[in-house]
């Protein structure tokens, strides 16, 4: 790892994390600040209070299953999560995540990452993103279409559209 690469702390979760764990139903009548305080409380009571901007959420297969609530992805953005890394995602969660500017990395080897581990994220080439472990091991992720990486860079679909309109491009 080069000294210039920021390191991201790993928060580990298991498989089949559903949207109700991310944005619990009892908090949905409130704003994002309240939803954020309850994010993952049923699985990781320490998460909402301990997560820091730039941290990575690493999970098993089927991340984001359940309802289509956009807040499940938006709350991770609000908490500063840099990316979610998992072997697979719910289709609805996948779409919602990129639309709110949350980077999802599909990584078959995600479950090899350990709680608290610090890794570098190499997403310079969206067609070959990877995670770099301290020992130099590179965990390859599936390609991310460049238009989705641009959406993340812009901070989500609405910001992307505002920027396009400001430039006068469709």
Residue pairs with C-beta under 8 A, 6 or more apart in sequence:
1 7
1 120
1 132
1 134
1 136
2 120
5 120
5 121
5 122
5 132
6 54
6 120
6 121
7 118
7 119
7 120
8 54
8 55
8 56
8 82
8 83
8 118
8 119
8 120
8 121
9 52
9 54
9 55
9 56
9 116
9 117
9 118
10 55
10 56
10 58
10 113
10 114
10 115
10 116
10 117
10 118
10 119
11 44
11 47
11 51
11 55
11 56
11 57
11 58
11 115
12 58
12 59
12 113
12 114
12 115
13 40
13 43
13 44
13 57
13 58
13 59
13 60
13 63
14 43
14 59
14 60
15 59
15 60
15 61
15 62
16 60
16 61
16 62
16 65
17 40
17 43
17 59
17 60
17 62
17 63
17 64
17 65
18 64
18 65
18 66
18 67
19 64
19 65
19 66
19 67
19 68
19 69
19 72
19 90
19 93
20 42
20 66
20 67
21 40
21 42
21 43
22 39
22 40
22 64
22 71
22 72
22 73
22 75
22 76
23 35
23 38
23 39
23 69
23 71
23 72
23 74
23 75
24 35
24 38
24 41
24 42
26 38
27 34
27 35
27 37
27 38
28 35
28 69
28 71
32 71
32 74
32 75
32 78
33 78
35 71
35 75
35 78
36 48
36 75
36 78
36 79
37 48
38 48
39 47
39 48
39 75
39 76
39 79
40 47
40 48
41 47
41 48
48 79
51 79
51 80
51 81
52 80
53 80
53 82
54 80
54 82
55 80
55 81
55 82
56 81
56 82
56 83
56 84
56 85
56 113
56 119
56 121
56 131
57 76
57 81
57 83
57 84
57 85
58 84
58 85
58 86
58 110
58 111
58 113
59 84
59 85
59 86
59 110
60 86
60 87
60 110
60 111
61 86
61 87
61 88
62 86
62 88
62 89
62 90
63 84
63 86
63 88
63 89
63 90
63 93
64 72
64 73
64 89
64 90
64 92
64 93
64 94
64 96
64 97
65 90
65 93
66 72
66 90
68 92
68 96
69 96
70 96
70 99
70 100
72 93
72 96
73 93
73 96
73 97
73 99
73 100
73 102
74 96
74 100
74 102
76 84
76 97
76 102
77 100
77 101
77 102
77 156
81 102
82 103
82 121
83 102
83 103
83 104
83 105
83 121
84 97
84 102
84 103
84 104
84 105
85 104
85 105
85 107
85 110
85 113
85 131
85 141
86 104
86 105
86 106
86 107
86 110
87 106
87 107
87 108
87 110
87 111
88 106
89 97
89 104
89 106
94 104
97 103
97 104
98 104
98 148
98 151
98 152
98 156
98 157
99 151
99 156
99 157
100 156
100 157
101 151
101 152
101 154
101 155
101 156
101 159
102 152
103 123
103 144
103 149
103 152
104 144
105 121
105 123
105 129
105 131
105 141
105 142
105 144
106 141
106 142
107 131
107 139
107 140
107 141
107 142
109 139
109 140
110 139
112 139
113 119
113 131
113 133
113 139
117 133
117 134
118 134
119 131
119 132
119 133
119 134
120 131
120 132
121 129
121 131
121 132
122 129
122 130
122 131
122 132
122 138
123 129
123 144
123 149
126 143
126 144
126 145
126 146
126 148
126 149
127 143
127 144
127 146
128 140
128 143
129 140
129 141
129 142
129 143
129 144
130 138
130 139
130 140
130 141
131 138
131 139
131 141
132 138
132 139
133 139
150 160
151 157
151 160
154 160
154 163
164 170
